[in-house]
Amino acid sequence: MSEKPVHSRLRRLVDWINLTGARKVHSLIDKVYKRKNLEMAWEKVKANRGSGGVDGQTLEAFEAQLNQELERLQRELKEDSYQPLLVRQHLIPKRDKPGEYRMLGIPAIYDRRVSAGAAPSVRAYLRAAIR
């Protein structure tokens, strides 16, 4: 039989991009929650100088507790207990369309670090899978 069985749980990334089964890739989450990766992700978030999300936390307040925040995030990702916060919504005017607006979603600083930390690992695996 050439069809893959349908699983009720989420499949690994490699199952979606490589249906032949020629390569084997394990979980990416262990790369995401490495301390060095979380530190680099914080530097990217800090460099973007965005505003806080629904929790109202500023970059300065986050940085003041950086070590505790990194430890908490690493623990939550390892234990699979991480839950992202809601996204703060903000209307911004559309360019070249006076009187029209679009919704901008602003994630919490805590959640932006997860996204920034996951992106390099996912990109590396996608590049390898596409080749």
Order of alpha helices (4+ residues) and beta strands (2+ residues): alpha-alpha-alpha-alpha-alpha-beta-beta-alpha
